[in-house]
Structure formats: C-alpha cells, structure tokens
C-alpha cells in the first residue's frame, strides 16, 4: 500500500469548500475527472455506507469512518461494486480493504487549504498522480466561482457605465465584452473590488432605481471622496456625504445611469466584502426585509445572518420593529437589507437582477422551483421574480459559450431555443 498526499489553496471559506466536496449537485462535477457519470450514494453521516459509483454499475464500497463538518472527512474502503453486485472478497485479496481516503480543511491565508491523503495500491499510483490534481483544481474552481452575480440593465450605456465603474474602484477590470455585428456592446463582464458583475444593453424597458444599491467600503477618506465625486457627476445626491452615527464619512448617490451607491469610509473587515448589494423594501414590500432574509437563507447554501438592527422609538422611521439594517451572506457572498416606510416612487424590477450560475440541470431545477414558490413568477429565458418582486436569472455557465459560438448559425439556434424556454434546459440548449 502506498500513501499519496495532494493539497491546494482555495480562496473560499471552509464551509463553501465542504459544500462543494459533498453536495449531491457538485460532487458529480468535480469527480467527473475520474469517471463521467460519477456519483456517491450516502447520507454523508459518520458511520454510513457509501457507494462510489461510476454511473454504469461499477465502483467502490466504503464507509464514512470520521466526519467533522467543515474540517475533516475520512472514508474507509471496504469492497467493490461490479455490475451492480457488491464484492468484498476481492478487496481483501488485493490488499486494499481498510484503505483510507482523508480530506482535511484548514483556514489559511484568508481562505482554505484542502489536503487529501490516500492509501492506494501502487499499481494505481500513476493514475492518481495524474487525475487528483485535476480533480482538486475543479474543486478550487467550483469553490471560488461566484455563485450569485449582479446583472445590470442599461439602455445603450453599458460600455460607458462599465468604463466608469472600473476606473473608480481598486482591483477592478473588464473581463469580457460581447459586441454585435454593428460594433455596439450587447453584454460586458467586469469586476469591481474583485467581485463579478454583468452589464447588458437591453433597451428602454427597465430603469435602474434605488431599490437595490451597492454598499461600498472605502478604506481611506481619499478613496471615499474620489468615488463620490466621480459617481456624482451627472447624478444626484440621496444622502449627503457627511458624518453619521454608523460612519465617519458616508453618502448615498445615484449616478448618471441610475445606479445607486452607498459609500462608507470604514474597515473592510467590518463587512468582509468590498461591494455589497443592499435591498430596500418599500411600498407594498415594506416590512418584509426580515422575511426575505429568512427566505433566501433557506434556499442558498452556506447562509449566515450577521445581524439585524431594528427601528426603535425616536428613529427617523416610524415603523418600529422593522429592519433598519440587516447583513447576511449566501454562498459566501454578503448582502444587506432594509425596510423604509417613506414614500418612494420605485419598486424592485428587472433592471437589477441576480444571476445564479448553475453547473447542472438539477441545480437549475432546484433554484427555479424554490424561488418561484409561494407567489413567485416565471418569466422567459431563465428569468423569474421571487415573491418579493426581486428578479433572478437561473443560468448554466455553458450558455455564454453556446451563444458565443463562432458559427453564427449555431449561436442563432441556441438563441432561438432559449427564447422559447422559461426555465432553461441544458440538454435542449446543447442539442440546438
């Protein structure tokens, strides 16, 4: 028996990496490196039996020898599955009955170090030396991928807006630019503060408004002042840049494209994210911020409510007990929410939606069903509205590749197929 050790550093929380490793929707994705159609049949509890199958009736029979959630998983291998029949005698004869496969997750450098230790028959050494680094790279990619991406709708101003935003905030860049044959931009991918965004020139149908803004942590006064001046040009002040109880310098501005920003001089560690979407529940949605927080935390993985501050007697808002400010995380990404009983001439709309990047059809089905439940509404082309009126897009990453096919006939077929769908079907898009 030979022992092999592999490790990788992942820029994600241990909770996120643990979920990617053992969730039923992502386990088959990273283990497809070993066998397409790979899956695990188990409840993932310590002491439980595990059938590691290859999708064709063969695989390995094991048990979970030790499980410490988000820290350590150990499998003890016991036998083989051959054409659907369990065989334990062959494993003993080959000498690998009792072999262990251990996964250790440790916090390191602001992320997670994942180490895998294997007991293997020496005849399989070369295969694992080649395949396991590829599998861990897939775990890293899945863990670091931004599950939820803000999607901004513009009327012919997407390129101008993206150029402005990436010039203001540090660690920002344009990552992709898809142009139509006439040279105009259709979509643009970009990063602000290391976080992913998408902009679309969708036309005049929807207009950005302050129902969803972006809270930005500025770590110096100079950064705060610079961002304020550039975003205010052609825009309007919602709250003056000034000292407030929650910040030495804070201001709320709507830029010339209609997108709203809350700029706050402070420490990044206080929020844990440079730029955070902030949802404001007003009008018919007023008083539902906490309900929405709980709803989202029941749907998305790795949820965490950082805290809720409520309106009290003497506050500016008379709706005592509603949410003055709440902060929570979904899939490792921060969000904020608040209620406001003031009169506002806006509501959530499609101009600012959130894209949920789904690797598999079961993931698409899951998020679609959950978010359209209890009064949500299906739309077209992967779009939906939840019961609060917030817009989401449930989309497989392969869609952009299919739509960007260099053969215009192929990409057009994909577009036509997509336009006939409500919930997106990966098989149908690929077939088109």
C-alpha positions as CSV (number, residue, x, y, z in Angstrom):
1,X,0.0,0.0,0.0
2,X,1.3,3.4,-0.9
3,X,0.3,6.8,0.6
4,X,-0.2,9.8,-1.6
5,X,-0.9,13.4,-0.5
6,X,-2.3,16.3,-2.5
7,X,-3.2,19.8,-1.5
8,X,-4.5,23.1,-2.9
9,X,-5.1,26.6,-1.5
10,X,-8.7,27.8,-2.2
11,X,-9.9,31.4,-1.9
12,X,-13.2,30.4,-0.2
13,X,-14.5,29.6,3.3
14,X,-14.2,26.0,4.7
15,X,-18.0,25.9,4.7
16,X,-18.1,26.7,1.0
17,X,-15.4,24.1,0.1
18,X,-17.0,21.4,2.3
19,X,-20.3,22.0,0.5
20,X,-18.7,21.8,-3.0
21,X,-17.0,18.5,-2.0
22,X,-20.0,16.7,-0.7
23,X,-23.2,18.3,-2.0
24,X,-25.1,16.0,-4.3
25,X,-25.1,18.5,-7.1
26,X,-21.4,19.4,-7.1
27,X,-19.8,16.1,-6.1
28,X,-20.5,14.6,-9.6
29,X,-19.0,17.7,-11.2
30,X,-15.5,17.5,-9.7
31,X,-15.4,13.7,-9.6
32,X,-16.2,13.5,-13.3
33,X,-12.4,13.9,-13.7
34,X,-12.2,10.2,-12.6
35,X,-15.3,8.9,-14.3
36,X,-18.0,10.7,-16.3
37,X,-21.3,9.9,-14.5
38,X,-19.6,9.6,-11.1
39,X,-21.9,9.8,-8.1
40,X,-22.0,8.9,-4.4
41,X,-24.9,7.2,-2.7
42,X,-24.9,8.1,1.0
43,X,-26.4,10.4,3.6
44,X,-22.8,11.7,4.4
45,X,-23.1,10.9,8.1
46,X,-20.4,9.3,10.2
47,X,-20.6,5.5,10.1
48,X,-22.8,5.5,7.0
49,X,-22.2,3.3,4.0
50,X,-21.0,4.9,0.8
51,X,-21.3,3.6,-2.8
52,X,-19.0,5.5,-5.0
53,X,-20.4,4.6,-8.4
54,X,-19.2,5.3,-11.9
55,X,-22.7,5.5,-13.4
56,X,-22.6,2.1,-15.1
57,X,-23.0,-0.2,-12.1
58,X,-19.3,-0.4,-11.0
59,X,-17.5,1.4,-8.3
60,X,-16.2,1.2,-4.7
61,X,-17.9,0.3,-1.4
62,X,-16.8,2.3,1.6
63,X,-18.0,3.8,4.9
64,X,-17.6,7.2,6.5
65,X,-15.1,6.4,9.2
66,X,-15.0,10.0,10.6
67,X,-16.8,13.2,9.8
68,X,-16.2,16.6,11.4
69,X,-18.3,19.1,9.3
70,X,-16.2,21.7,7.5
71,X,-13.0,20.2,8.9
72,X,-12.3,16.5,8.2
73,X,-13.8,13.6,6.2
74,X,-12.4,10.1,6.2
75,X,-13.5,7.2,4.1
76,X,-12.6,3.6,4.8
77,X,-12.7,1.5,1.6
78,X,-14.2,-2.0,2.1
79,X,-15.1,-3.6,-1.3
80,X,-16.1,-3.2,-4.9
81,X,-19.3,-2.8,-6.9
82,X,-19.2,-4.9,-10.1
83,X,-22.2,-4.8,-12.4
84,X,-24.3,-3.8,-9.5
85,X,-23.2,-6.6,-7.3
86,X,-21.3,-5.9,-4.0
87,X,-18.0,-7.8,-3.7
88,X,-15.9,-7.6,-0.5
89,X,-13.6,-10.6,-1.0
90,X,-11.7,-9.1,-4.0
91,X,-10.7,-6.0,-1.9
92,X,-9.2,-8.3,0.8
93,X,-7.4,-10.3,-1.8
94,X,-6.0,-7.2,-3.4
95,X,-4.9,-5.9,-0.1
96,X,-6.7,-2.5,-0.1
97,X,-9.6,-3.4,2.2
98,X,-9.3,-0.9,5.1
99,X,-7.5,1.7,3.0
100,X,-8.4,5.3,3.9
101,X,-9.1,8.4,1.9
102,X,-8.9,11.6,4.1
103,X,-9.9,15.2,3.4
104,X,-8.7,17.9,5.7
105,X,-9.8,21.5,5.5
106,X,-7.8,24.2,7.4
107,X,-8.2,28.0,7.4
108,X,-5.1,29.5,5.8
109,X,-4.2,33.0,4.3
110,X,-7.8,34.1,4.5
111,X,-9.0,31.0,2.6
112,X,-8.9,27.3,2.9
113,X,-6.2,24.7,2.5
114,X,-7.6,21.4,1.3
115,X,-5.3,18.4,1.8
116,X,-6.2,14.9,0.6
117,X,-4.3,11.8,1.8
118,X,-4.9,8.5,0.0
119,X,-3.9,4.9,0.7
120,X,-3.7,3.2,-2.7
121,X,-2.4,0.1,-4.4
122,X,0.9,1.0,-6.0
123,X,-0.3,-0.1,-9.4
124,X,-2.8,2.8,-9.4
125,X,-0.2,5.4,-8.3
126,X,0.4,6.9,-11.8
127,X,-3.3,7.3,-12.5
128,X,-4.0,9.2,-9.2
129,X,-0.9,11.3,-9.6
130,X,-2.4,12.5,-12.9
131,X,-6.0,12.7,-12.0
132,X,-6.2,14.0,-8.4
133,X,-4.6,17.4,-9.1
134,X,-7.1,17.9,-11.9
135,X,-10.0,17.0,-9.5
136,X,-8.7,19.4,-6.8
137,X,-8.4,22.1,-9.4
138,X,-12.0,21.6,-10.3
139,X,-12.9,21.8,-6.6
140,X,-11.0,25.0,-6.4
141,X,-12.8,26.5,-9.5
142,X,-16.2,25.5,-8.2
143,X,-15.5,26.9,-4.7
144,X,-14.1,30.2,-5.9
145,X,-16.8,30.7,-8.6
146,X,-19.1,33.5,-7.7
147,X,-22.5,31.8,-7.4
148,X,-24.6,34.9,-7.5
149,X,-23.7,37.7,-9.9
150,X,-25.4,41.2,-10.1
151,X,-26.7,41.8,-13.6
152,X,-27.3,45.5,-14.6
153,X,-29.7,46.5,-17.4
154,X,-28.8,49.7,-19.4
155,X,-30.3,51.4,-22.4
156,X,-27.3,51.7,-24.8
157,X,-24.9,52.9,-22.0
158,X,-23.4,49.7,-20.7
159,X,-19.9,50.3,-22.1
160,X,-19.8,53.8,-20.8
161,X,-21.0,52.7,-17.4
162,X,-18.6,49.8,-17.1
163,X,-15.7,52.0,-18.1
164,X,-16.6,54.5,-15.4
165,X,-17.1,51.9,-12.6
166,X,-13.8,50.0,-13.4
167,X,-11.9,53.3,-13.3
168,X,-13.2,54.2,-9.9
169,X,-12.7,51.2,-7.6
170,X,-9.4,49.4,-6.9
171,X,-8.9,45.8,-8.1
172,X,-11.4,46.3,-10.9
173,X,-11.3,45.3,-14.6
174,X,-13.3,44.5,-17.7
175,X,-13.3,40.7,-18.2
176,X,-15.3,40.3,-21.4
177,X,-17.1,42.4,-24.0
178,X,-19.5,40.8,-26.4
179,X,-20.3,43.1,-29.4
180,X,-23.0,42.8,-32.0
181,X,-22.0,42.9,-35.7
182,X,-22.6,46.7,-35.8
183,X,-19.9,47.1,-33.1
184,X,-22.3,48.0,-30.2
185,X,-21.9,46.2,-26.9
186,X,-24.5,43.6,-26.0
187,X,-23.1,42.4,-22.7
188,X,-20.0,43.2,-20.7
189,X,-18.5,41.2,-17.8
190,X,-16.5,43.1,-15.3
191,X,-15.1,43.0,-11.8
192,X,-15.3,45.6,-9.1
193,X,-13.2,45.1,-6.0
194,X,-12.6,41.5,-7.2
195,X,-16.4,40.7,-7.5
196,X,-18.1,39.8,-10.7
197,X,-20.8,41.8,-12.4
198,X,-22.5,41.7,-15.8
199,X,-23.9,44.7,-17.8
200,X,-26.5,44.4,-20.6
201,X,-27.7,46.9,-23.2
202,X,-31.3,45.7,-23.0
203,X,-33.1,48.8,-24.2
204,X,-35.5,51.3,-22.5
205,X,-37.9,48.7,-21.0
206,X,-36.5,48.7,-17.5
207,X,-34.8,51.5,-15.5
208,X,-32.4,51.2,-12.6
209,X,-33.6,52.7,-9.3
210,X,-32.5,52.8,-5.6
211,X,-34.5,49.7,-4.5
212,X,-31.2,47.8,-4.9
213,X,-28.0,49.8,-4.3
214,X,-24.4,48.8,-3.7
215,X,-22.8,49.5,-0.4
216,X,-19.1,50.2,-0.9
217,X,-16.4,50.1,1.9
218,X,-13.8,52.7,1.2
219,X,-10.7,52.3,3.3
220,X,-9.4,55.8,3.1
221,X,-11.0,59.2,3.0
222,X,-9.3,60.0,-0.3
223,X,-10.9,56.9,-1.9
224,X,-14.3,57.9,-0.5
225,X,-14.0,61.4,-1.8
226,X,-12.8,60.3,-5.2
227,X,-15.6,57.8,-5.7
228,X,-18.2,60.3,-4.6
229,X,-17.1,63.0,-7.0
230,X,-16.9,60.7,-10.0
231,X,-20.3,59.0,-9.3
232,X,-22.0,62.3,-8.6
233,X,-21.1,63.8,-11.9
234,X,-24.4,63.9,-13.8
235,X,-26.1,62.1,-10.9
236,X,-27.9,63.1,-7.8
237,X,-27.5,63.1,-4.0
238,X,-29.7,60.8,-2.0
239,X,-27.9,61.3,1.3
240,X,-25.1,63.9,1.6
241,X,-21.5,62.8,2.1
242,X,-21.2,63.5,5.8
243,X,-20.6,62.1,9.2
244,X,-23.3,59.8,10.5
245,X,-23.6,57.6,13.6
246,X,-22.6,54.5,11.6
247,X,-19.7,56.1,9.7
248,X,-17.2,58.9,9.9
249,X,-18.0,59.6,6.3
250,X,-20.9,58.2,4.4
251,X,-23.0,59.2,1.4
252,X,-25.7,57.8,-0.9
253,X,-25.6,58.8,-4.5
254,X,-27.4,57.8,-7.7
255,X,-25.1,58.0,-10.7
256,X,-26.0,59.4,-14.1
257,X,-27.0,55.9,-15.3
258,X,-29.5,55.5,-12.5
259,X,-27.4,53.0,-10.4
260,X,-27.3,53.8,-6.7
261,X,-24.2,53.6,-4.4
262,X,-23.7,53.9,-0.7
263,X,-20.1,55.0,0.0
264,X,-18.8,54.4,3.5
265,X,-15.4,55.2,4.9
266,X,-14.5,52.2,7.1
267,X,-12.7,48.9,7.5
268,X,-13.2,46.1,5.0
269,X,-13.2,43.6,7.9
270,X,-16.4,45.1,9.3
271,X,-18.4,43.9,6.3
272,X,-16.0,41.3,4.8
273,X,-16.7,42.4,1.2
274,X,-15.8,45.5,-0.8
275,X,-19.1,46.0,-2.6
276,X,-22.3,44.5,-1.2
277,X,-25.8,44.6,-2.8
278,X,-28.3,46.3,-0.5
279,X,-32.1,45.6,-1.0
280,X,-34.6,48.2,0.2
281,X,-38.1,47.0,0.9
282,X,-40.6,49.8,0.3
283,X,-44.2,50.3,-0.7
284,X,-46.1,47.1,-0.8
285,X,-42.9,45.2,0.1
286,X,-42.3,47.3,3.2
287,X,-41.8,45.3,6.4
288,X,-40.7,42.2,4.5
289,X,-36.9,42.6,4.7
290,X,-36.6,40.0,7.6
291,X,-38.9,37.6,5.8
292,X,-36.8,37.9,2.7
293,X,-33.6,37.3,4.6
294,X,-35.0,34.1,6.1
295,X,-36.4,33.0,2.7
296,X,-33.1,33.4,1.0
297,X,-31.2,31.7,3.8
298,X,-33.4,28.7,3.5
299,X,-32.7,28.4,-0.2
300,X,-29.0,29.1,-0.7
301,X,-26.1,27.2,0.8
302,X,-23.7,28.5,3.5
303,X,-26.2,31.0,4.8
304,X,-25.4,33.2,7.7
305,X,-27.3,36.2,9.3
306,X,-24.6,38.6,10.6
307,X,-27.2,40.7,12.5
308,X,-30.4,42.7,12.3
309,X,-30.8,46.2,13.6
310,X,-34.4,47.3,14.1
311,X,-36.1,50.7,14.1
312,X,-36.8,51.9,17.6
313,X,-38.8,54.7,19.1
314,X,-37.3,58.0,18.2
315,X,-35.7,56.8,15.0
316,X,-36.5,58.6,11.7
317,X,-38.7,55.8,10.5
318,X,-42.0,55.4,12.5
319,X,-42.3,51.7,11.7
320,X,-40.9,50.4,15.0
321,X,-39.5,46.9,14.8
322,X,-39.0,46.7,11.1
323,X,-35.4,46.3,9.7
324,X,-33.2,49.4,9.9
325,X,-30.3,47.4,8.6
326,X,-29.5,43.7,8.2
327,X,-26.5,41.9,6.9
328,X,-26.3,38.3,5.8
329,X,-24.4,36.0,3.5
330,X,-25.5,33.5,0.9
331,X,-23.0,31.1,-0.8
332,X,-20.2,33.1,0.9
333,X,-21.4,36.4,-0.6
334,X,-22.6,39.3,1.5
335,X,-26.0,41.0,1.1
336,X,-27.8,43.8,3.0
337,X,-31.4,44.5,3.5
338,X,-33.6,47.3,5.0
339,X,-37.1,48.5,5.3
340,X,-38.3,52.0,4.6
341,X,-41.9,53.3,5.2
342,X,-41.2,56.6,3.3
343,X,-43.0,57.3,0.1
344,X,-40.9,56.0,-2.8
345,X,-41.7,56.0,-6.5
346,X,-40.0,52.8,-7.2
347,X,-40.0,49.0,-6.6
348,X,-37.8,46.1,-7.4
349,X,-37.7,45.5,-11.1
350,X,-35.7,43.6,-13.8
351,X,-33.2,46.4,-14.3
352,X,-31.1,44.9,-11.5
353,X,-31.3,41.1,-11.2
354,X,-29.1,38.4,-9.8
355,X,-27.7,35.6,-11.9
356,X,-27.4,32.2,-10.2
357,X,-24.7,30.3,-12.0
358,X,-25.7,26.6,-12.1
359,X,-23.4,23.8,-13.3
360,X,-26.0,21.1,-13.6
361,X,-29.7,20.8,-14.5
362,X,-30.6,19.6,-11.0
363,X,-29.2,22.9,-9.7
364,X,-31.3,24.9,-12.2
365,X,-34.4,22.9,-11.2
366,X,-33.7,23.4,-7.5
367,X,-33.3,27.2,-7.6
368,X,-36.1,27.7,-10.1
369,X,-38.6,25.8,-8.0
370,X,-37.6,27.4,-4.7
371,X,-37.5,31.0,-6.0
372,X,-40.8,30.8,-7.9
373,X,-42.6,29.2,-4.8
374,X,-45.1,31.0,-2.6
375,X,-46.1,33.6,-5.1
376,X,-43.0,34.0,-7.3
377,X,-43.5,34.2,-11.1
378,X,-41.8,32.6,-14.0
379,X,-40.6,34.7,-16.9
380,X,-38.8,33.8,-20.1
381,X,-35.2,32.9,-20.9
382,X,-34.3,31.8,-17.4
383,X,-35.7,34.9,-15.7
384,X,-38.0,34.8,-12.7
385,X,-39.3,37.0,-9.9
386,X,-39.5,35.8,-6.4
387,X,-42.4,36.6,-4.1
388,X,-40.9,39.9,-3.1
389,X,-40.5,41.1,-6.7
390,X,-36.7,40.6,-6.8
391,X,-35.6,39.4,-10.2
392,X,-33.3,36.4,-10.7
393,X,-31.7,34.6,-13.6
394,X,-31.1,30.8,-13.2
395,X,-28.4,30.1,-15.8
396,X,-25.8,27.5,-16.7
397,X,-22.3,29.0,-17.5
398,X,-22.2,26.9,-20.7
399,X,-24.9,29.3,-22.1
400,X,-22.5,32.1,-22.8
401,X,-20.2,29.6,-24.6
402,X,-23.1,28.4,-26.7
403,X,-24.3,31.9,-27.6
404,X,-20.7,32.9,-28.4
405,X,-20.1,30.1,-30.8
406,X,-18.1,31.4,-33.8
407,X,-20.6,29.7,-36.1
408,X,-23.4,32.3,-36.3
409,X,-25.9,29.6,-37.4
410,X,-25.2,27.6,-34.2
411,X,-25.4,30.6,-31.9
412,X,-28.7,31.7,-33.5
413,X,-30.2,28.3,-33.0
414,X,-29.2,28.4,-29.3
415,X,-30.8,31.9,-29.1
416,X,-34.0,30.7,-30.7
417,X,-34.2,27.7,-28.4
418,X,-33.6,29.8,-25.3
419,X,-36.3,32.3,-26.3
420,X,-38.8,29.5,-26.3
421,X,-37.9,28.4,-22.7
422,X,-38.9,29.7,-19.4
423,X,-36.7,27.6,-17.2
424,X,-33.5,26.8,-19.1
425,X,-32.9,23.2,-20.2
426,X,-29.2,22.5,-20.6
427,X,-29.8,19.4,-22.8
428,X,-32.1,21.4,-25.1
429,X,-29.7,24.3,-25.4
430,X,-26.8,21.9,-26.2
431,X,-28.8,20.0,-28.7
432,X,-29.8,23.2,-30.5
